[in-house]
Amino acid sequence: MRRLVRGFWGPREESVEELAGRWAATLEQLTRLLPQADLPATWDMVRASGPATPVNAERPALLGALKAARAADDWSEGTGISLRLVAAGAPGWEIEVSGLAGGAPEFLLQSLVIGIRTPADVEPPGGELLAVVAENWAPDFGDLTDDEVMDALEDEAGYEVGDPSVGWAGYLSAARAGLLPDDLTVPRKEVRGGGMLLDVAPPGDTAPVVHVYERLRTAGALQPLPRPMDRATL
């Protein structure tokens, strides 16, 4: 099965040193939370063209990879620094982490997306992984989702790609969490650094996800950032 753990935010300029710290902490937490995946110490850095390059998951190596990405011909200061790392672990496990961060685009969201492919009988700790994204990247919103959830939101609730959303779990920045309906009964907990993590539904049941999504959208908790964007979070 495949799960996506995602975080999105608006313009936030950051140095490569700051980003390297966020990346290193994220990969370290992935290894801690997914011991059965037996993730390697070295990941493959994948580019749009050319062969993959091995990159150690420690901060100095990640700093070098980010500096190289910043120096690439297609880099734009206004967009941010893109990095995509892939690791194949134990049989049936594959992890991909893609980030676009450190820039100040007015229309393109910054993001960190973790794609997790597991054996069919294994469910990854999605809520804990979403907390890792929330704590290390301070996003505006985030979710634990898959194709089934996104199809249900599109077909039943009019969701469009790029809209703030929730999935099996959801994350809302502090300002968005302040707009949660008082009578919304889904379990929730505050995340270190601010914001709220919502335990929306167990994987496999999309109806509660659609319902909570519609409630949050009506309450204003899932309103998009204004365009052109001038801040990282609502």
N, C-alpha and C positions, 0 to 999 in steps of 0.2 A: 504494500500500500504506500501511498505518497501523501505527505502532509506539507503544508506551507505555514511557516511562522513569519509574520511580516510586521514591519514598522515603517511608518511614513511621517515625514515632517517637512516644513517649509524651509526657506533660506536660512542657513546658519554657517557662516564662514568659520573654518577651523584649519589649524595647521596640520601638516602631515604627522607631527609628533602627537598631537591630540588624537588624531584618527588611528594611529598605530596602537595607542593605548586602548582605544575602544575595540579594535579588532582583536588584539591579544586577549583581552578579558573575555570577549565573546567566544573565541575558540577554546579557551581554557574551560569555560563553563560547559560548552558542548561536550567536551571530553568527560567532564565530571558527571553530567546528567545522563550520558549515554554510554555507560561502561560496557554494555553488551555489544556495542557497535565496534569496539576495539579500534578506535580511530588512530591513524598513524600520526607521528610527530611532524611529518612533512606532507603538505597538501600540494595539489597541482593548481597553478595559476593559469587560468584559461583566458585567452585573448580572442578577439574577433577573427584574427587570422594568425597563422603560424602555430608551431607546436606548443604544448603546455610546458610550463616551467616549474620545477619543484621549488616550494617555498616552505621553510620551517615556520611552525606556528608561534615562535617566540617573537617578542616585540622588535628586536633589532632587524630580523629578517623581514618582518612585515613593514617596518619603516622603509627599508630599501625598496620593497615592492611598490609601496605607495609613491615614493619619490620617482621611481621609474615610470609609473603610470602618469604622474604629473608631467614628466618630461616628454611623453609620447606626442607624436605629431597631431593627434586628434583631440588632445586635451584642451578643455576650455575652462578658464577660471570661473566663469559664470555658471557652469554646469556642476562642477564638483569632480572628485576623484573616484573613478570606477575601479572596483576590484572584484574578481570572481574566482573563488577557490572551491575545488572539488576534492573530496576524499572518498575512497572506497575502503571500507573497513572489513568487518567479518562478513561471511557469505550472506547475501541478501540486503546488505546495508550500503547506502550511498548518501553522502551529505554534500550539498552544494550551498555555499554562502555567497550571496551577491550584494554588494553595497555600492551606493552612489552618495557621497557625502562630502561635506566641507565647502560646498559652493553656495551661491546666492542666486539661483534662477528665479525668475518671477512667475513662471508658469509650470515648471517641472518639479514635482515633489522629489525630495531626497528620500532615500530608502535603504533598508537592510532586510533582505529576504533570505530565509533559511529553508531550503527544500530538503526533506528527509524521506528517503525511500527505505522501507523496512521489510523484513519478511512478513508474510501475510498474517501471521498470528501475533504480531507484536504491535502494540500501540505506544508510541513515544509519549513522554510526559509533556504534553503540549502546553498546558498552563504554565509550567515551570520554565519552559523554553521561551514562551512569550514574555515572562517576567525578566529573563536574561536580556532580551531585546529592549524592553522598557527601561531597565536599570542602566544598561550600558550605552544606549543611544538616545534616550530622552525624546522619544517620538511624540508626535501629535496624536496619533491613533495607531492601533495595530490589531492583528487578529491571528487566530489559529484556524486555518481553512483548508479546503481541498476543492477539486473540480465540482463535486456534488453540491457543496454549499454554495459556491459561486453561481452555478446553474440555477439553483433554487431561488437565490436572491434576484437574479436577472429575470427569471420567468414569472415569479410570484410577487416581487416587490419593486420591480423597475430599477434595480441596481444597475449602475453603469461603471465600467472599469475606471478606476481613479477616484471614485467616491469613497469617503470614509465608510467603514463597515465593521461589522463584528462577524465572528464565525462560531466554532465550538467554544472558543474563548475570545474575549475582546479586551483591548486596552484603550483607555481614554486618558488624555492629559488632564491636569488638574482643572483647567477651565472647562473642558468637556464634561468631566465628572461632576462638576457643579451644576450641570443641567440634567442630571439623571432624574427621572420621575420618582417622586417619593414612594409610590406604590409598586415600583418595579422590584420584584422579590428575588431576582437571581443572586446567588452568592457573590460576594465581592470582597476585595481586600486592597488596602492601600499598598502602593509599590514604593520601595525606597527611592527617594528623590522626587516623589510626587506622582500624582495620577492614580488611577484605579484599574485593577484587573477584575474582569467579570468572568465568572464561570457560567456560560450561557446554556450549554447542553452537552450531553455525552455524544461523542462521535457516532454517526449513524442515523441520527434523528434530526432532519433539517427543519421541521415545522417550528420548534421553539426558536431556532435561529432567525427564521423569517419574522416571527412575531416580535422578538426583542429588537431586531433591526428596525422594524416599522415603528415601534414605540420610541426608540431612541431618535430616529429621524424626525418624527413628529415633535418631540421635545426640544429639538435643536442641537442635541448632543452629537449628531453626525453631519452637521452642516459643513460644507467644504470651506477651506480657507479662502478668503477673498482673493480675486485675481485682478491686477497683478499682486502676487504675494509680497508682504513686507515683514513677515515674522515667521518663526519656526513653528509655533503652536497657536491654537485658537486663543 
